[in-house]
Amino acid sequence: MPDTDPRAHDALEITAPHRELLDQVLDKWSLEVLAVLCERPSRFNELRRAIPAVTQKSLTATLRRLERNGIVEREVVTTRPVAVEYRITPLGKSMRGPVDVLLDWIGEHTPEIERARDRFDDAEE
């Protein structure tokens, strides 16, 4: 049966803006932060406790990148003492579906990928 999907024959074009955004929102710490914020808004220290391996400097940089790209928003909470709370934006929530698809693909193909890595590593020895 012929392939009727018009996108099937289109070349995949990844431009510099694509690469920049993917680097900024799908890196190790961004995915961890998004996983936490998808559940509920959190303060900085709550995020640090939820992601114990992240340094303060890396978490700050990650939150700033996500905020700059409209994925996370920062809100000053007028409590005593004043606090900052981070929450995922509607744009950030819209990433959930594509990220879940990618994670599902990884889960489905991990054994095959591990076999390929083993073959490659064996050939390198």
N, C-alpha and C positions, 0 to 999 in steps of 0.2 A: 504494500500500500504506500503511495507517495506521501511524503511529508508535506502537510498543508500549512504548517506554521510559517508565516512570512518571515519571522525573525530567525528561523533556522539557518538561513543562508546569509544573514547579515554578518559582517565582520565585527568582532568584539573590539570596540575602541575604548581604550583607557587613556584618558588625557591627564595632564598634570593636575588639574583641579580634582579629578576623580581620585588620583593617588594621594593627594594631600588630605582630602576628606577621609578616605579610608584609613590612612595612617593616624589621623587624629581621633576618630570615633570608634575604631575597631581594634585598638591596641589592647594589650593585656589589662591594664588598670581601668581603662574606659569600660570594657565589658563587665568587669567586676563592679564598678560603681553603678552602671546601668542596671545590673541585676538587683542590687540593693534598692536603688531608687524606684524601680518598677514596683516594688512591694509597698514602699511608703516613703514620704519625705524624710530626710534625715539631716541632723546637724553634722558638722565636720567630725567631731570626736566620735559620734555614732558610726560614721563611715569608717573611721580608723579602726574602731573595735570590730566592725563587721569584716574588714579586710586587713587582718593583722600583719600581713607581709608587706604592705605598702608603707613607704616612708611618708612623713609629713610633707616633704618637698615634692615627691611624686604625686601625692594626692592633690595638693594645691595646684600643681601644673595641669593635672588631668581635669580637675573641675573647671579651671579657667578655659581650657581648650573646648570642653563640652559646652560651657556657657557661651563662648564666642561663636560656636557653630549652631546655637539655638537648640541644643539637645537637652540642656539642663538650665534651670533658672535658679537664681540666688535671691533669697528674700530675707531681709533684716527683720527679725522678730523682736518687737518692743517689749521685752521682758527685762527683769533685773536679775543678772546682768544681761545686756543686750546680746542676742545670739543671731547666728546666721543659719538658715535652713535651706537645704538644696532639694529641689524636686525636679522630676522629669517633665518636660514640656510635651504638648500634643505632638510636636514634630518628633521628639525623642521616642514617644510611645509608638509612633508609626514605624520605627525601626525594628520593633519587636518581631513582627512577622518575618521579615527577611533574615534577621539574625537567627531566629528559631529554625528556619529552613536550612541555613548554613550549618548550624549545630547538628541538626538531624542528619544532614549529608555526612558530616564528619563521623557521627556515631555509627551510621550504616557502613561506612567505608574504612573505618579504622583498622580492622583486621587486614584488609587488602593493602592499605598504606604501610602497615607494619611489616608485612611480608616483602613489599617492595624495598623498604628501608633495609631489611635484613639482607636481601639479595645484593643490594648496592654495597652495603658495608662489607659483606663477604667478598665481593669482587675487588674491593679496594685493598684488602689485606694481602 
